[in-house]
Amino acid sequence: MYLFIARQFFYSVPDELIEAARIDGVSHVGAFFKIVCPMSKPLYATIAILAFTGTWNSYLVPATFINRIEKYTLVVGLQTVNMSFFQKTNLTMAGVVLLSFPVILFFIFNQKKFVQGVMSSGIKA
């Protein structure tokens, strides 16, 4: 999915920018690193947010391969607590709130670039 997002982003980069860099005497690799990479910060922020959220909320792989309670990830541990104390909704909700804090903080720190990427995605060249 990340490769598709990156592919679509790089296809949306106007050829005129790279052509202008080539006229100024910059190589193809130089144009990529001096022109395209600085423009790609919203792409990198979007991929970082999606990758972090996907890894943080991963349940299937840790639940399958980790067999000791001491090594459970937070998501698997929350599910274990939920299965043990299924009548106590307050414990489950407190766990969900605590589990969502790192994702919210990560998004807040990358919000500017993420929103910039979403806003620029609707612009046609």
Secondary structure as UniProt FT lines:
FT   HELIX           2..11
FT   HELIX           15..23
FT   TURN            24..25
FT   HELIX           28..31
FT   HELIX           32..36
FT   HELIX           37..39
FT   HELIX           41..56
FT   HELIX           60..65
FT   HELIX           69..71
FT   HELIX           74..84
FT   TURN            85..87
FT   HELIX           89..120
FT   TURN            121..122
//
